Amino acid sequence: MKKVLLVIAVAGFAFATPACKKCVTCKEVYPDGSSFTYPEKCGKKSEREAQETACSTAAAFYGGTCSCDKS
């Protein structure tokens, strides 16, 4: 009985954890051609979205563009 419970617990844990780490890397490109690449941000969805928002806001302020790659 203990082995069955152990197998069920391990299987439940395996399905409860994410299969891969989700990350985002954003890059601002300014009108003069220069750019700034943010460090890769991995973690919660809200943290990744905060970086995307920061990039978009800064790019709009300086008249540039922002692109974010998800991995």
BALONU-600278 format. One record per atom (N, C-alpha, C, CB): residue number from 1; z, y, x; residue in three letters; atom name. Coordinates in pm, 1 decimal. Glycine has a CB too. Layout:
N
ATOM    nr          w          v          u   rest   atom
ATOM   NUM          Z          Y          X    ALA     CA
...
This chain:
71
ATOM    nr          w          v          u   rest   atom
ATOM     1        0.0     -119.3       82.4    MET      N
ATOM     1        0.0        0.0        0.0    MET     CA
ATOM     1        0.0      125.9       86.9    MET      C
ATOM     1      120.9       -0.3      -93.8    MET     CB
ATOM     2       76.3      121.5      197.3    LYS      N
ATOM     2       82.9      237.7      285.0    LYS     CA
ATOM     2      -52.8      266.9      348.0    LYS      C
ATOM     2      187.7      216.2      393.8    LYS     CB
ATOM     3     -126.7      160.9      381.6    LYS      N
ATOM     3     -258.6      179.1      442.7    LYS     CA
ATOM     3     -355.1      243.9      344.2    LYS      C
ATOM     3     -314.9       44.4      491.2    LYS     CB
ATOM     4     -347.0      204.7      219.3    VAL      N
ATOM     4     -434.4      261.6      116.6    VAL     CA
ATOM     4     -404.7      410.4       99.8    VAL      C
ATOM     4     -416.6      187.2      -18.4    VAL     CB
ATOM     5     -277.6      445.1       94.1    LEU      N
ATOM     5     -239.7      585.6       81.0    LEU     CA
ATOM     5     -283.2      666.3      203.0    LEU      C
ATOM     5      -88.6      598.2       61.0    LEU     CB
ATOM     6     -272.3      607.0      320.1    LEU      N
ATOM     6     -314.3      674.1      442.6    LEU     CA
ATOM     6     -464.8      700.5      440.4    LEU      C
ATOM     6     -276.4      590.1      565.8    LEU     CB
ATOM     7     -542.3      602.3      399.7    VAL      N
ATOM     7     -687.9      617.6      391.6    VAL     CA
ATOM     7     -723.8      725.8      290.2    VAL      C
ATOM     7     -755.2      483.4      353.2    VAL     CB
ATOM     8     -659.2      726.5      177.4    ILE      N
ATOM     8     -685.0      828.1       74.8    ILE     CA
ATOM     8     -647.8      967.1      126.6    ILE      C
ATOM     8     -606.0      796.2      -54.5    ILE     CB
ATOM     9     -536.2      977.8      195.5    ALA      N
ATOM     9     -493.1     1106.8      250.3    ALA     CA
ATOM     9     -591.5     1157.9      354.6    ALA      C
ATOM     9     -353.3     1094.9      311.9    ALA     CB
ATOM    10     -637.1     1071.2      442.4    VAL      N
ATOM    10     -733.4     1111.0      546.2    VAL     CA
ATOM    10     -865.5     1152.0      482.3    VAL      C
ATOM    10     -756.3      995.5      647.3    VAL     CB
ATOM    11     -912.2     1076.5      385.7    ALA      N
ATOM    11    -1037.4     1109.6      317.2    ALA     CA
ATOM    11    -1024.8     1243.1      243.8    ALA      C
ATOM    11    -1076.2      997.7      218.2    ALA     CB
ATOM    12     -913.5     1265.3      178.7    GLY      N
ATOM    12     -891.1     1392.4      109.7    GLY     CA
ATOM    12     -889.1     1509.3      205.1    GLY      C
ATOM    12     -761.7     1388.1       32.6    GLY     CB
ATOM    13     -826.2     1491.6      318.8    PHE      N
ATOM    13     -821.9     1598.0      419.8    PHE     CA
ATOM    13     -961.4     1627.7      473.7    PHE      C
ATOM    13     -728.0     1558.9      535.3    PHE     CB
ATOM    14    -1040.4     1523.4      496.3    ALA      N
ATOM    14    -1176.0     1540.5      549.3    ALA     CA
ATOM    14    -1263.3     1619.2      452.1    ALA      C
ATOM    14    -1239.9     1403.8      578.5    ALA     CB
ATOM    15    -1248.1     1595.2      323.6    PHE      N
ATOM    15    -1327.9     1667.3      225.0    PHE     CA
ATOM    15    -1274.3     1807.5      198.0    PHE      C
ATOM    15    -1332.9     1589.1       95.9    PHE     CB
ATOM    16    -1148.8     1831.0      224.8    ALA      N
ATOM    16    -1087.9     1961.3      198.1    ALA     CA
ATOM    16    -1119.3     2063.8      306.2    ALA      C
ATOM    16     -938.3     1946.5      184.6    ALA     CB
ATOM    17    -1148.4     2018.3      427.1    THR      N
ATOM    17    -1178.0     2111.3      536.1    THR     CA
ATOM    17    -1327.6     2138.3      541.7    THR      C
ATOM    17    -1127.9     2055.6      671.4    THR     CB
ATOM    18    -1365.1     2260.3      579.9    PRO      N
ATOM    18    -1507.4     2292.6      588.0    PRO     CA
ATOM    18    -1575.7     2209.8      696.8    PRO      C
ATOM    18    -1526.9     2442.8      615.2    PRO     CB
ATOM    19    -1701.7     2178.8      673.2    ALA      N
ATOM    19    -1776.7     2095.8      766.9    ALA     CA
ATOM    19    -1812.5     2172.3      893.4    ALA      C
ATOM    19    -1903.0     2042.9      701.0    ALA     CB
ATOM    20    -1833.8     2300.9      880.6    CYS      N
ATOM    20    -1870.3     2378.7      998.3    CYS     CA
ATOM    20    -1808.1     2517.8      989.7    CYS      C
ATOM    20    -2023.9     2388.5     1012.1    CYS     CB
ATOM    21    -1798.0     2579.9     1103.0    LYS      N
ATOM    21    -1742.2     2713.6     1111.9    LYS     CA
ATOM    21    -1851.6     2813.8     1076.1    LYS      C
ATOM    21    -1684.3     2741.3     1254.2    LYS     CB
ATOM    22    -1824.6     2903.6      984.1    LYS      N
ATOM    22    -1924.2     3001.9      943.5    LYS     CA
ATOM    22    -1901.2     3130.8     1020.5    LYS      C
ATOM    22    -1918.5     3027.3      790.9    LYS     CB
ATOM    23    -2011.0     3184.2     1074.4    CYS      N
ATOM    23    -2003.7     3303.3     1158.3    CYS     CA
ATOM    23    -2114.5     3401.0     1121.7    CYS      C
ATOM    23    -2012.9     3265.5     1306.8    CYS     CB
ATOM    24    -2097.0     3525.5     1164.8    VAL      N
ATOM    24    -2199.2     3628.1     1145.2    VAL     CA
ATOM    24    -2204.6     3715.0     1270.7    VAL      C
ATOM    24    -2169.4     3714.7     1017.8    VAL     CB
ATOM    25    -2325.3     3754.8     1308.6    THR      N
ATOM    25    -2346.0     3847.4     1419.2    THR     CA
ATOM    25    -2435.6     3958.8     1368.3    THR      C
ATOM    25    -2408.7     3775.9     1544.4    THR     CB
ATOM    26    -2389.3     4083.1     1377.4    CYS      N
ATOM    26    -2465.2     4197.1     1327.5    CYS     CA
ATOM    26    -2513.5     4285.1     1442.1    CYS      C
ATOM    26    -2380.4     4279.1     1230.3    CYS     CB
ATOM    27    -2627.8     4348.9     1418.4    LYS      N
ATOM    27    -2686.9     4436.0     1519.7    LYS     CA
ATOM    27    -2734.8     4564.3     1453.3    LYS      C
ATOM    27    -2804.0     4364.9     1593.3    LYS     CB
ATOM    28    -2691.7     4677.2     1509.2    GLU      N
ATOM    28    -2738.6     4808.4     1463.7    GLU     CA
ATOM    28    -2852.2     4852.8     1554.4    GLU      C
ATOM    28    -2622.6     4913.9     1463.5    GLU     CB
ATOM    29    -2957.6     4907.0     1495.9    VAL      N
ATOM    29    -3066.8     4964.4     1573.8    VAL     CA
ATOM    29    -3078.8     5110.3     1531.7    VAL      C
ATOM    29    -3202.7     4885.9     1551.8    VAL     CB
ATOM    30    -3070.8     5199.7     1630.8    TYR      N
ATOM    30    -3072.3     5343.4     1606.2    TYR     CA
ATOM    30    -3214.5     5398.4     1614.2    TYR      C
ATOM    30    -2981.7     5415.7     1706.5    TYR     CB
ATOM    31    -3237.9     5516.6     1557.1    PRO      N
ATOM    31    -3372.1     5575.9     1556.6    PRO     CA
ATOM    31    -3433.1     5594.7     1696.2    PRO      C
ATOM    31    -3367.0     5708.9     1487.1    PRO     CB
ATOM    32    -3351.1     5614.6     1798.1    ASP      N
ATOM    32    -3404.9     5635.3     1933.5    ASP     CA
ATOM    32    -3439.5     5503.4     2003.1    ASP      C
ATOM    32    -3304.3     5712.8     2018.2    ASP     CB
ATOM    33    -3421.5     5389.9     1934.0    GLY      N
ATOM    33    -3455.9     5259.4     1989.7    GLY     CA
ATOM    33    -3339.3     5185.4     2053.2    GLY      C
ATOM    33    -3562.7     5275.7     2090.6    GLY     CB
ATOM    34    -3228.2     5253.7     2076.0    SER      N
ATOM    34    -3111.8     5185.8     2132.5    SER     CA
ATOM    34    -3046.6     5099.9     2024.3    SER      C
ATOM    34    -3009.9     5288.6     2190.5    SER     CB
ATOM    35    -2960.4     5009.5     2066.9    SER      N
ATOM    35    -2897.0     4920.4     1970.3    SER     CA
ATOM    35    -2754.9     4886.7     2013.2    SER      C
ATOM    35    -2979.1     4792.2     1953.6    SER     CB
ATOM    36    -2680.0     4835.3     1918.2    PHE      N
ATOM    36    -2544.4     4787.8     1942.6    PHE     CA
ATOM    36    -2528.8     4655.3     1869.8    PHE      C
ATOM    36    -2436.7     4892.1     1895.4    PHE     CB
ATOM    37    -2485.3     4553.3     1940.7    THR      N
ATOM    37    -2462.4     4422.3     1880.1    THR     CA
ATOM    37    -2312.5     4399.0     1868.8    THR      C
ATOM    37    -2530.1     4309.0     1963.0    THR     CB
ATOM    38    -2267.7     4374.9     1747.7    TYR      N
ATOM    38    -2126.9     4344.9     1723.4    TYR     CA
ATOM    38    -2096.6     4205.5     1777.1    TYR      C
ATOM    38    -2092.5     4354.8     1571.5    TYR     CB
ATOM    39    -1973.3     4181.3     1820.0    PRO      N
ATOM    39    -1937.5     4045.2     1862.6    PRO     CA
ATOM    39    -1943.6     3949.5     1743.3    PRO      C
ATOM    39    -1795.4     4043.1     1926.5    PRO     CB
ATOM    40    -1970.8     3824.4     1771.3    GLU      N
ATOM    40    -1976.9     3723.8     1665.8    GLU     CA
ATOM    40    -1842.9     3718.7     1593.0    GLU      C
ATOM    40    -2013.4     3584.6     1723.9    GLU     CB
ATOM    41    -1848.7     3717.7     1460.2    LYS      N
ATOM    41    -1727.4     3712.8     1378.6    LYS     CA
ATOM    41    -1727.5     3583.5     1298.6    LYS      C
ATOM    41    -1717.7     3836.6     1284.0    LYS     CB
ATOM    42    -1629.4     3500.4     1322.5    CYS      N
ATOM    42    -1614.7     3374.3     1250.2    CYS     CA
ATOM    42    -1484.5     3379.0     1171.7    CYS      C
ATOM    42    -1617.0     3252.0     1347.7    CYS     CB
ATOM    43    -1484.5     3314.1     1059.7    GLY      N
ATOM    43    -1361.4     3309.3      982.3    GLY     CA
ATOM    43    -1386.1     3317.7      833.4    GLY      C
ATOM    43    -1270.1     3420.1     1024.0    GLY     CB
ATOM    44    -1292.5     3381.2      766.7    LYS      N
ATOM    44    -1298.1     3391.5      621.5    LYS     CA
ATOM    44    -1418.3     3474.8      577.9    LYS      C
ATOM    44    -1168.4     3452.6      567.1    LYS     CB
ATOM    45    -1464.1     3447.7      456.7    LYS      N
ATOM    45    -1578.6     3519.7      401.0    LYS     CA
ATOM    45    -1551.9     3669.4      397.2    LYS      C
ATOM    45    -1611.1     3468.4      260.4    LYS     CB
ATOM    46    -1431.5     3709.0      361.2    SER      N
ATOM    46    -1398.2     3851.7      352.3    SER     CA
ATOM    46    -1406.5     3919.4      488.8    SER      C
ATOM    46    -1257.7     3870.0      293.5    SER     CB
ATOM    47    -1369.3     3848.0      595.2    GLU      N
ATOM    47    -1377.0     3904.2      730.3    GLU     CA
ATOM    47    -1521.9     3920.7      774.4    GLU      C
ATOM    47    -1301.5     3815.1      829.9    GLU     CB
ATOM    48    -1605.1     3821.1      742.7    ARG      N
ATOM    48    -1746.8     3829.9      778.7    ARG     CA
ATOM    48    -1814.8     3941.5      700.7    ARG      C
ATOM    48    -1817.9     3696.0      752.7    ARG     CB
ATOM    49    -1781.5     3953.6      572.0    GLU      N
ATOM    49    -1840.1     4059.3      489.5    GLU     CA
ATOM    49    -1795.6     4197.2      536.6    GLU      C
ATOM    49    -1802.1     4039.5      342.6    GLU     CB
ATOM    50    -1673.1     4209.1      586.6    ALA      N
ATOM    50    -1623.7     4337.4      637.6    ALA     CA
ATOM    50    -1706.8     4382.2      757.2    ALA      C
ATOM    50    -1474.6     4326.9      677.0    ALA     CB
ATOM    51    -1743.8     4288.5      843.4    GLN      N
ATOM    51    -1826.9     4324.9      958.4    GLN     CA
ATOM    51    -1966.2     4367.6      912.4    GLN      C
ATOM    51    -1837.2     4206.7     1057.5    GLN     CB
ATOM    52    -2022.9     4297.6      814.9    GLU      N
ATOM    52    -2154.1     4334.4      762.9    GLU     CA
ATOM    52    -2149.7     4473.9      700.3    GLU      C
ATOM    52    -2202.0     4230.7      659.7    GLU     CB
ATOM    53    -2043.8     4503.9      627.3    THR      N
ATOM    53    -2028.6     4635.2      565.1    THR     CA
ATOM    53    -2013.1     4743.9      670.1    THR      C
ATOM    53    -1908.4     4636.0      470.7    THR     CB
ATOM    54    -1934.0     4717.7      772.5    ALA      N
ATOM    54    -1914.7     4815.4      880.2    ALA     CA
ATOM    54    -2046.7     4845.2      949.9    ALA      C
ATOM    54    -1811.4     4764.1      982.1    ALA     CB
ATOM    55    -2125.1     4743.1      975.8    CYS      N
ATOM    55    -2255.0     4760.8     1040.6    CYS     CA
ATOM    55    -2347.4     4844.2      951.7    CYS      C
ATOM    55    -2319.5     4623.8     1071.9    CYS     CB
ATOM    56    -2356.5     4808.8      825.2    SER      N
ATOM    56    -2443.4     4881.3      731.9    SER     CA
ATOM    56    -2402.5     5026.9      718.3    SER      C
ATOM    56    -2441.5     4814.6      595.3    SER     CB
ATOM    57    -2272.6     5051.9      709.5    THR      N
ATOM    57    -2221.6     5188.1      694.7    THR     CA
ATOM    57    -2251.9     5271.6      818.5    THR      C
ATOM    57    -2071.0     5186.2      668.1    THR     CB
ATOM    58    -2225.1     5216.7      935.5    ALA      N
ATOM    58    -2250.3     5289.4     1060.2    ALA     CA
ATOM    58    -2399.2     5314.6     1079.2    ALA      C
ATOM    58    -2194.4     5211.6     1180.2    ALA     CB
ATOM    59    -2481.7     5216.0     1049.8    ALA      N
ATOM    59    -2626.2     5232.2     1065.3    ALA     CA
ATOM    59    -2678.0     5340.5      971.5    ALA      C
ATOM    59    -2698.9     5099.1     1038.5    ALA     CB
ATOM    60    -2630.1     5341.6      848.4    ALA      N
ATOM    60    -2672.9     5443.9      752.8    ALA     CA
ATOM    60    -2628.6     5582.6      798.6    ALA      C
ATOM    60    -2616.7     5413.8      612.9    ALA     CB
ATOM    61    -2510.0     5592.6      854.4    PHE      N
ATOM    61    -2457.3     5721.1      901.7    PHE     CA
ATOM    61    -2544.6     5779.1     1012.6    PHE      C
ATOM    61    -2313.1     5704.6      951.8    PHE     CB
ATOM    62    -2592.0     5691.8     1102.8    TYR      N
ATOM    62    -2672.4     5737.4     1216.5    TYR     CA
ATOM    62    -2822.4     5729.9     1190.0    TYR      C
ATOM    62    -2639.0     5655.5     1338.8    TYR     CB
ATOM    63    -2861.9     5691.4     1069.5    GLY      N
ATOM    63    -3003.3     5685.1     1035.3    GLY     CA
ATOM    63    -3074.2     5563.0     1090.8    GLY      C
ATOM    63    -3071.7     5807.3     1083.9    GLY     CB
ATOM    64    -2999.4     5460.3     1123.2    GLY      N
ATOM    64    -3057.9     5338.7     1179.5    GLY     CA
ATOM    64    -3061.9     5226.0     1078.8    GLY      C
ATOM    64    -2980.7     5295.0     1301.6    GLY     CB
ATOM    65    -3074.7     5106.1     1131.2    THR      N
ATOM    65    -3077.7     4987.5     1046.4    THR     CA
ATOM    65    -2975.0     4886.2     1096.3    THR      C
ATOM    65    -3219.6     4925.0     1044.0    THR     CB
ATOM    66    -2938.9     4797.0     1008.0    CYS      N
ATOM    66    -2843.5     4691.2     1041.6    CYS     CA
ATOM    66    -2902.2     4558.3      997.3    CYS      C
ATOM    66    -2704.1     4716.1      974.6    CYS     CB
ATOM    67    -2892.0     4458.9     1083.8    SER      N
ATOM    67    -2931.5     4323.1     1044.8    SER     CA
ATOM    67    -2821.8     4227.7     1089.9    SER      C
ATOM    67    -3070.6     4283.1     1107.1    SER     CB
ATOM    68    -2792.9     4131.6     1005.0    CYS      N
ATOM    68    -2688.0     4034.8     1035.3    CYS     CA
ATOM    68    -2745.3     3894.0     1026.2    CYS      C
ATOM    68    -2567.5     4051.4      939.1    CYS     CB
ATOM    69    -2716.6     3813.8     1127.9    ASP      N
ATOM    69    -2758.3     3673.7     1130.6    ASP     CA
ATOM    69    -2636.9     3586.5     1104.3    ASP      C
ATOM    69    -2824.8     3636.8     1266.6    ASP     CB
ATOM    70    -2652.1     3494.3     1011.3    LYS      N
ATOM    70    -2543.3     3402.6      978.0    LYS     CA
ATOM    70    -2567.6     3269.0     1045.6    LYS      C
ATOM    70    -2530.3     3384.5      824.9    LYS     CB
ATOM    71    -2459.2     3211.9     1095.2    SER      N
ATOM    71    -2469.9     3080.3     1159.0    SER     CA
ATOM    71    -2354.8     2992.1     1117.9    SER      C
ATOM    71    -2474.0     3093.5     1311.2    SER     CB
